[in-house]
Amino acid sequence: MTTLRFARLAVVGALILGAATATAQRVLADFGGTWNVTVEGPQGPMGSVLTLEQKGDTLSGKFSSEIGEAPVSGMVKGDSVKIALGLDMGGQQLSLQITGALKDADNMGGVVEAVGMGGFPFVATRKK
């Protein structure tokens, strides 16, 4: 009987640990706020501002830079983010995909992918 009880206790413990681990993986980082972004582009560093509103794992907001402004939408997974936007550059549409991760509460880094142009590293700092 003792072996059977121990086996049941081990199964219950494994289930509790598995549930706790699954819950921990659903914890989302906070990406909301205004971010000063620097992209290392082909012409050198370019500054921009990314304003994000987060509701659960969904992001919306606005991207502003010297090449234009555009609404953004994205998703959060853990401490990572994927954001999409399209910029109108004189009648020509430029599609951008931003993939990044938090380094700490107020700093992130990653890559901005410009369709047809490749990827460019970026760093961002949240405004206080």
Rosetta constraint file for C-alpha pairs under 8 A:
AtomPair CA 1 CA 5 HARMONIC 6.28 0.50
AtomPair CA 2 CA 6 HARMONIC 6.13 0.50
AtomPair CA 3 CA 7 HARMONIC 6.13 0.50
AtomPair CA 4 CA 8 HARMONIC 6.26 0.50
AtomPair CA 5 CA 9 HARMONIC 6.12 0.50
AtomPair CA 6 CA 10 HARMONIC 6.10 0.50
AtomPair CA 7 CA 11 HARMONIC 6.28 0.50
AtomPair CA 8 CA 12 HARMONIC 6.21 0.50
AtomPair CA 9 CA 13 HARMONIC 6.06 0.50
AtomPair CA 10 CA 14 HARMONIC 6.13 0.50
AtomPair CA 11 CA 15 HARMONIC 6.23 0.50
AtomPair CA 12 CA 16 HARMONIC 6.22 0.50
AtomPair CA 13 CA 17 HARMONIC 6.13 0.50
AtomPair CA 14 CA 18 HARMONIC 6.01 0.50
AtomPair CA 15 CA 19 HARMONIC 6.13 0.50
AtomPair CA 16 CA 20 HARMONIC 6.17 0.50
AtomPair CA 17 CA 21 HARMONIC 6.13 0.50
AtomPair CA 18 CA 22 HARMONIC 6.16 0.50
AtomPair CA 19 CA 23 HARMONIC 6.16 0.50
AtomPair CA 20 CA 24 HARMONIC 6.14 0.50
AtomPair CA 21 CA 25 HARMONIC 6.34 0.50
AtomPair CA 22 CA 26 HARMONIC 6.74 0.50
AtomPair CA 23 CA 27 HARMONIC 7.02 0.50
AtomPair CA 25 CA 78 HARMONIC 6.64 0.50
AtomPair CA 26 CA 77 HARMONIC 7.80 0.50
AtomPair CA 26 CA 78 HARMONIC 6.60 0.50
AtomPair CA 27 CA 78 HARMONIC 5.97 0.50
AtomPair CA 28 CA 56 HARMONIC 7.58 0.50
AtomPair CA 28 CA 57 HARMONIC 6.95 0.50
AtomPair CA 28 CA 76 HARMONIC 6.82 0.50
AtomPair CA 28 CA 77 HARMONIC 6.34 0.50
AtomPair CA 28 CA 78 HARMONIC 4.60 0.50
AtomPair CA 28 CA 79 HARMONIC 6.31 0.50
AtomPair CA 29 CA 76 HARMONIC 7.51 0.50
AtomPair CA 29 CA 77 HARMONIC 7.89 0.50
AtomPair CA 29 CA 78 HARMONIC 5.82 0.50
AtomPair CA 29 CA 79 HARMONIC 4.90 0.50
AtomPair CA 29 CA 80 HARMONIC 7.68 0.50
AtomPair CA 29 CA 102 HARMONIC 7.90 0.50
AtomPair CA 30 CA 54 HARMONIC 7.42 0.50
AtomPair CA 30 CA 105 HARMONIC 7.75 0.50
AtomPair CA 31 CA 52 HARMONIC 6.81 0.50
AtomPair CA 31 CA 53 HARMONIC 7.62 0.50
AtomPair CA 31 CA 54 HARMONIC 6.60 0.50
AtomPair CA 32 CA 51 HARMONIC 7.54 0.50
AtomPair CA 32 CA 52 HARMONIC 4.92 0.50
AtomPair CA 32 CA 53 HARMONIC 4.83 0.50
AtomPair CA 32 CA 54 HARMONIC 5.19 0.50
AtomPair CA 32 CA 59 HARMONIC 8.00 0.50
AtomPair CA 33 CA 51 HARMONIC 5.75 0.50
AtomPair CA 33 CA 52 HARMONIC 5.29 0.50
AtomPair CA 33 CA 53 HARMONIC 6.47 0.50
AtomPair CA 33 CA 126 HARMONIC 6.78 0.50
AtomPair CA 33 CA 127 HARMONIC 7.37 0.50
AtomPair CA 34 CA 49 HARMONIC 6.96 0.50
AtomPair CA 34 CA 50 HARMONIC 5.79 0.50
AtomPair CA 34 CA 51 HARMONIC 4.28 0.50
AtomPair CA 34 CA 52 HARMONIC 6.29 0.50
AtomPair CA 34 CA 126 HARMONIC 5.73 0.50
AtomPair CA 34 CA 127 HARMONIC 5.61 0.50
AtomPair CA 35 CA 49 HARMONIC 5.66 0.50
AtomPair CA 35 CA 50 HARMONIC 5.05 0.50
AtomPair CA 35 CA 51 HARMONIC 6.15 0.50
AtomPair CA 35 CA 124 HARMONIC 5.97 0.50
AtomPair CA 35 CA 125 HARMONIC 5.38 0.50
AtomPair CA 35 CA 126 HARMONIC 4.23 0.50
AtomPair CA 35 CA 127 HARMONIC 5.69 0.50
AtomPair CA 36 CA 47 HARMONIC 7.23 0.50
AtomPair CA 36 CA 48 HARMONIC 6.12 0.50
AtomPair CA 36 CA 49 HARMONIC 4.85 0.50
AtomPair CA 36 CA 50 HARMONIC 6.58 0.50
AtomPair CA 36 CA 124 HARMONIC 5.40 0.50
AtomPair CA 36 CA 125 HARMONIC 5.31 0.50
AtomPair CA 36 CA 126 HARMONIC 6.27 0.50
AtomPair CA 36 CA 127 HARMONIC 6.78 0.50
AtomPair CA 37 CA 47 HARMONIC 5.69 0.50
AtomPair CA 37 CA 48 HARMONIC 5.09 0.50
AtomPair CA 37 CA 49 HARMONIC 5.68 0.50
AtomPair CA 37 CA 50 HARMONIC 6.84 0.50
AtomPair CA 37 CA 122 HARMONIC 6.81 0.50
AtomPair CA 37 CA 123 HARMONIC 5.84 0.50
AtomPair CA 37 CA 124 HARMONIC 4.25 0.50
AtomPair CA 37 CA 125 HARMONIC 6.65 0.50
AtomPair CA 38 CA 45 HARMONIC 6.21 0.50
AtomPair CA 38 CA 46 HARMONIC 5.50 0.50
AtomPair CA 38 CA 47 HARMONIC 4.56 0.50
AtomPair CA 38 CA 48 HARMONIC 6.34 0.50
AtomPair CA 38 CA 122 HARMONIC 5.49 0.50
AtomPair CA 38 CA 123 HARMONIC 5.51 0.50
AtomPair CA 38 CA 124 HARMONIC 6.29 0.50
AtomPair CA 39 CA 45 HARMONIC 5.50 0.50
AtomPair CA 39 CA 46 HARMONIC 5.21 0.50
AtomPair CA 39 CA 47 HARMONIC 6.50 0.50
AtomPair CA 39 CA 48 HARMONIC 7.94 0.50
AtomPair CA 39 CA 112 HARMONIC 7.57 0.50
AtomPair CA 39 CA 120 HARMONIC 6.58 0.50
AtomPair CA 39 CA 121 HARMONIC 5.94 0.50
AtomPair CA 39 CA 122 HARMONIC 4.30 0.50
AtomPair CA 39 CA 123 HARMONIC 6.77 0.50
AtomPair CA 40 CA 44 HARMONIC 5.64 0.50
AtomPair CA 40 CA 45 HARMONIC 4.41 0.50
AtomPair CA 40 CA 46 HARMONIC 6.45 0.50
AtomPair CA 40 CA 120 HARMONIC 5.82 0.50
AtomPair CA 40 CA 121 HARMONIC 5.63 0.50
AtomPair CA 40 CA 122 HARMONIC 6.11 0.50
AtomPair CA 41 CA 45 HARMONIC 5.74 0.50
AtomPair CA 41 CA 46 HARMONIC 6.70 0.50
AtomPair CA 41 CA 120 HARMONIC 5.85 0.50
AtomPair CA 41 CA 121 HARMONIC 7.81 0.50
AtomPair CA 47 CA 65 HARMONIC 6.59 0.50
AtomPair CA 47 CA 66 HARMONIC 7.83 0.50
AtomPair CA 48 CA 63 HARMONIC 7.27 0.50
AtomPair CA 48 CA 64 HARMONIC 5.61 0.50
AtomPair CA 48 CA 65 HARMONIC 4.35 0.50
AtomPair CA 48 CA 66 HARMONIC 7.26 0.50
AtomPair CA 49 CA 63 HARMONIC 5.89 0.50
AtomPair CA 49 CA 64 HARMONIC 5.19 0.50
AtomPair CA 49 CA 65 HARMONIC 6.46 0.50
AtomPair CA 50 CA 61 HARMONIC 7.45 0.50
AtomPair CA 50 CA 62 HARMONIC 5.89 0.50
AtomPair CA 50 CA 63 HARMONIC 4.62 0.50
AtomPair CA 50 CA 64 HARMONIC 6.47 0.50
AtomPair CA 51 CA 61 HARMONIC 5.34 0.50
AtomPair CA 51 CA 62 HARMONIC 5.23 0.50
AtomPair CA 51 CA 63 HARMONIC 6.50 0.50
AtomPair CA 52 CA 59 HARMONIC 6.36 0.50
AtomPair CA 52 CA 60 HARMONIC 5.71 0.50
AtomPair CA 52 CA 61 HARMONIC 4.52 0.50
AtomPair CA 52 CA 62 HARMONIC 6.76 0.50
AtomPair CA 53 CA 59 HARMONIC 5.65 0.50
AtomPair CA 53 CA 60 HARMONIC 5.38 0.50
AtomPair CA 53 CA 61 HARMONIC 5.82 0.50
AtomPair CA 54 CA 58 HARMONIC 5.77 0.50
AtomPair CA 54 CA 59 HARMONIC 4.66 0.50
AtomPair CA 54 CA 60 HARMONIC 6.72 0.50
AtomPair CA 55 CA 59 HARMONIC 6.49 0.50
AtomPair CA 57 CA 75 HARMONIC 5.49 0.50
AtomPair CA 57 CA 76 HARMONIC 4.73 0.50
AtomPair CA 57 CA 77 HARMONIC 6.76 0.50
AtomPair CA 58 CA 73 HARMONIC 7.63 0.50
AtomPair CA 58 CA 74 HARMONIC 5.95 0.50
AtomPair CA 58 CA 75 HARMONIC 4.75 0.50
AtomPair CA 58 CA 76 HARMONIC 6.29 0.50
AtomPair CA 59 CA 72 HARMONIC 7.83 0.50
AtomPair CA 59 CA 73 HARMONIC 5.43 0.50
AtomPair CA 59 CA 74 HARMONIC 4.70 0.50
AtomPair CA 59 CA 75 HARMONIC 5.67 0.50
AtomPair CA 59 CA 76 HARMONIC 7.27 0.50
AtomPair CA 59 CA 83 HARMONIC 7.80 0.50
AtomPair CA 60 CA 71 HARMONIC 7.44 0.50
AtomPair CA 60 CA 72 HARMONIC 5.50 0.50
AtomPair CA 60 CA 73 HARMONIC 4.45 0.50
AtomPair CA 60 CA 74 HARMONIC 6.35 0.50
AtomPair CA 61 CA 71 HARMONIC 5.73 0.50
AtomPair CA 61 CA 72 HARMONIC 5.16 0.50
AtomPair CA 61 CA 73 HARMONIC 6.63 0.50
AtomPair CA 62 CA 69 HARMONIC 7.07 0.50
AtomPair CA 62 CA 70 HARMONIC 5.71 0.50
AtomPair CA 62 CA 71 HARMONIC 4.40 0.50
AtomPair CA 62 CA 72 HARMONIC 5.35 0.50
AtomPair CA 63 CA 69 HARMONIC 5.46 0.50
AtomPair CA 63 CA 70 HARMONIC 5.30 0.50
AtomPair CA 63 CA 71 HARMONIC 6.22 0.50
AtomPair CA 63 CA 72 HARMONIC 6.56 0.50
AtomPair CA 63 CA 85 HARMONIC 7.99 0.50
AtomPair CA 64 CA 68 HARMONIC 5.95 0.50
AtomPair CA 64 CA 69 HARMONIC 4.34 0.50
AtomPair CA 64 CA 70 HARMONIC 6.71 0.50
AtomPair CA 65 CA 69 HARMONIC 6.29 0.50
AtomPair CA 67 CA 87 HARMONIC 7.96 0.50
AtomPair CA 67 CA 89 HARMONIC 7.03 0.50
AtomPair CA 68 CA 87 HARMONIC 6.48 0.50
AtomPair CA 68 CA 88 HARMONIC 7.18 0.50
AtomPair CA 68 CA 89 HARMONIC 7.31 0.50
AtomPair CA 69 CA 87 HARMONIC 6.74 0.50
AtomPair CA 70 CA 85 HARMONIC 6.55 0.50
AtomPair CA 70 CA 86 HARMONIC 6.43 0.50
AtomPair CA 70 CA 87 HARMONIC 5.87 0.50
AtomPair CA 71 CA 85 HARMONIC 6.43 0.50
AtomPair CA 71 CA 86 HARMONIC 7.81 0.50
AtomPair CA 72 CA 83 HARMONIC 6.57 0.50
AtomPair CA 72 CA 84 HARMONIC 5.78 0.50
AtomPair CA 72 CA 85 HARMONIC 4.92 0.50
AtomPair CA 72 CA 86 HARMONIC 7.96 0.50
AtomPair CA 73 CA 83 HARMONIC 5.61 0.50
AtomPair CA 73 CA 84 HARMONIC 5.63 0.50
AtomPair CA 73 CA 85 HARMONIC 6.88 0.50
AtomPair CA 74 CA 81 HARMONIC 7.09 0.50
AtomPair CA 74 CA 82 HARMONIC 5.36 0.50
AtomPair CA 74 CA 83 HARMONIC 4.05 0.50
AtomPair CA 74 CA 84 HARMONIC 6.08 0.50
AtomPair CA 75 CA 81 HARMONIC 5.79 0.50
AtomPair CA 75 CA 82 HARMONIC 5.45 0.50
AtomPair CA 75 CA 83 HARMONIC 6.63 0.50
AtomPair CA 76 CA 80 HARMONIC 5.82 0.50
AtomPair CA 76 CA 81 HARMONIC 4.56 0.50
AtomPair CA 76 CA 82 HARMONIC 6.65 0.50
AtomPair CA 77 CA 81 HARMONIC 6.23 0.50
AtomPair CA 79 CA 101 HARMONIC 5.61 0.50
AtomPair CA 79 CA 102 HARMONIC 5.71 0.50
AtomPair CA 80 CA 99 HARMONIC 7.50 0.50
AtomPair CA 80 CA 100 HARMONIC 5.69 0.50
AtomPair CA 80 CA 101 HARMONIC 4.20 0.50
AtomPair CA 80 CA 102 HARMONIC 6.59 0.50
AtomPair CA 81 CA 98 HARMONIC 7.78 0.50
AtomPair CA 81 CA 99 HARMONIC 5.75 0.50
AtomPair CA 81 CA 100 HARMONIC 5.31 0.50
AtomPair CA 81 CA 101 HARMONIC 6.09 0.50
AtomPair CA 82 CA 97 HARMONIC 7.03 0.50
AtomPair CA 82 CA 98 HARMONIC 5.60 0.50
AtomPair CA 82 CA 99 HARMONIC 4.62 0.50
AtomPair CA 82 CA 100 HARMONIC 6.67 0.50
AtomPair CA 83 CA 97 HARMONIC 5.74 0.50
AtomPair CA 83 CA 98 HARMONIC 4.92 0.50
AtomPair CA 83 CA 99 HARMONIC 6.53 0.50
AtomPair CA 84 CA 95 HARMONIC 7.58 0.50
AtomPair CA 84 CA 96 HARMONIC 5.84 0.50
AtomPair CA 84 CA 97 HARMONIC 4.69 0.50
AtomPair CA 84 CA 98 HARMONIC 6.31 0.50
AtomPair CA 85 CA 95 HARMONIC 6.04 0.50
AtomPair CA 85 CA 96 HARMONIC 5.37 0.50
AtomPair CA 85 CA 97 HARMONIC 6.69 0.50
AtomPair CA 86 CA 93 HARMONIC 6.42 0.50
AtomPair CA 86 CA 94 HARMONIC 5.48 0.50
AtomPair CA 86 CA 95 HARMONIC 4.44 0.50
AtomPair CA 86 CA 96 HARMONIC 6.01 0.50
AtomPair CA 87 CA 93 HARMONIC 5.67 0.50
AtomPair CA 87 CA 94 HARMONIC 5.03 0.50
AtomPair CA 87 CA 95 HARMONIC 6.49 0.50
AtomPair CA 87 CA 96 HARMONIC 7.83 0.50
AtomPair CA 88 CA 92 HARMONIC 5.65 0.50
AtomPair CA 88 CA 93 HARMONIC 4.69 0.50
AtomPair CA 88 CA 94 HARMONIC 6.31 0.50
AtomPair CA 89 CA 93 HARMONIC 6.08 0.50
AtomPair CA 89 CA 94 HARMONIC 6.90 0.50
AtomPair CA 94 CA 114 HARMONIC 7.04 0.50
AtomPair CA 94 CA 115 HARMONIC 7.09 0.50
AtomPair CA 95 CA 114 HARMONIC 6.02 0.50
AtomPair CA 95 CA 115 HARMONIC 5.77 0.50
AtomPair CA 96 CA 112 HARMONIC 6.58 0.50
AtomPair CA 96 CA 113 HARMONIC 5.55 0.50
AtomPair CA 96 CA 114 HARMONIC 4.75 0.50
AtomPair CA 96 CA 115 HARMONIC 6.48 0.50
AtomPair CA 97 CA 112 HARMONIC 5.73 0.50
AtomPair CA 97 CA 113 HARMONIC 5.04 0.50
AtomPair CA 97 CA 114 HARMONIC 6.70 0.50
AtomPair CA 98 CA 110 HARMONIC 7.40 0.50
AtomPair CA 98 CA 111 HARMONIC 5.93 0.50
AtomPair CA 98 CA 112 HARMONIC 4.49 0.50
AtomPair CA 98 CA 113 HARMONIC 6.29 0.50
AtomPair CA 99 CA 110 HARMONIC 5.61 0.50
AtomPair CA 99 CA 111 HARMONIC 5.47 0.50
AtomPair CA 99 CA 112 HARMONIC 6.48 0.50
AtomPair CA 100 CA 108 HARMONIC 6.53 0.50
AtomPair CA 100 CA 109 HARMONIC 5.32 0.50
AtomPair CA 100 CA 110 HARMONIC 4.02 0.50
AtomPair CA 100 CA 111 HARMONIC 6.39 0.50
AtomPair CA 101 CA 108 HARMONIC 5.41 0.50
AtomPair CA 101 CA 109 HARMONIC 5.82 0.50
AtomPair CA 101 CA 110 HARMONIC 6.37 0.50
AtomPair CA 102 CA 106 HARMONIC 7.52 0.50
AtomPair CA 102 CA 107 HARMONIC 5.85 0.50
AtomPair CA 102 CA 108 HARMONIC 4.14 0.50
AtomPair CA 102 CA 109 HARMONIC 6.68 0.50
AtomPair CA 103 CA 107 HARMONIC 5.41 0.50
AtomPair CA 103 CA 108 HARMONIC 5.03 0.50
AtomPair CA 103 CA 109 HARMONIC 7.01 0.50
AtomPair CA 104 CA 108 HARMONIC 7.03 0.50
AtomPair CA 106 CA 125 HARMONIC 5.65 0.50
AtomPair CA 106 CA 126 HARMONIC 4.94 0.50
AtomPair CA 106 CA 127 HARMONIC 7.97 0.50
AtomPair CA 107 CA 123 HARMONIC 7.41 0.50
AtomPair CA 107 CA 124 HARMONIC 5.66 0.50
AtomPair CA 107 CA 125 HARMONIC 4.63 0.50
AtomPair CA 107 CA 126 HARMONIC 6.36 0.50
AtomPair CA 108 CA 123 HARMONIC 5.83 0.50
AtomPair CA 108 CA 124 HARMONIC 5.25 0.50
AtomPair CA 108 CA 125 HARMONIC 6.66 0.50
AtomPair CA 109 CA 121 HARMONIC 7.45 0.50
AtomPair CA 109 CA 122 HARMONIC 5.52 0.50
AtomPair CA 109 CA 123 HARMONIC 4.28 0.50
AtomPair CA 109 CA 124 HARMONIC 6.11 0.50
AtomPair CA 110 CA 121 HARMONIC 5.69 0.50
AtomPair CA 110 CA 122 HARMONIC 5.45 0.50
AtomPair CA 110 CA 123 HARMONIC 6.68 0.50
AtomPair CA 111 CA 119 HARMONIC 5.99 0.50
AtomPair CA 111 CA 120 HARMONIC 5.36 0.50
AtomPair CA 111 CA 121 HARMONIC 4.37 0.50
AtomPair CA 111 CA 122 HARMONIC 5.67 0.50
AtomPair CA 112 CA 119 HARMONIC 5.43 0.50
AtomPair CA 112 CA 120 HARMONIC 5.16 0.50
AtomPair CA 112 CA 121 HARMONIC 6.22 0.50
AtomPair CA 112 CA 122 HARMONIC 6.77 0.50
AtomPair CA 113 CA 117 HARMONIC 7.56 0.50
AtomPair CA 113 CA 118 HARMONIC 5.67 0.50
AtomPair CA 113 CA 119 HARMONIC 4.18 0.50
AtomPair CA 113 CA 120 HARMONIC 6.39 0.50
AtomPair CA 114 CA 118 HARMONIC 5.55 0.50
AtomPair CA 114 CA 119 HARMONIC 6.17 0.50
